[in-house]
């Protein structure tokens, strides 16, 4: 029974890894297009995508962390991470998840 549960978990982790890798490839292509149009290296950070998709949760997390939990969780930690390109986060995490699920 444990082997069956393990294989399902491996399958789920592998699929999530593939999805993250696909997102990284798509966003890398979009960033390449931005760079081509601007004639200089450019990328759209994770925070900008997050704000465009659901600004309420973006602002809510900021308020929650700064007012009620611990301000350094927002700045510099989370704010530093969400300024990275999406592909720089989803790519390596997806590769690690894919490798873990396929082991």
C-alpha angles and dihedrals in degrees: 000000000000091000091054092051091046092053092050091051090048090050093050093047091048092051092048089049091052091049091051091048090051091050090050092051093047094048091045088056091049090049090049089054090050090051092048093050093047094042088227135076109282136161138179111238125229092248092059092053090046092050092049094048099045117355092176093065091043092055092039093055090048093052093043094052098041100042107027110023120025124316095218088064088069101034120054100002109047095022089054092050096048091054090067122095113268093237091055089061105033096041100060093037090050092049091050092048092047091049092047093049093048097049 
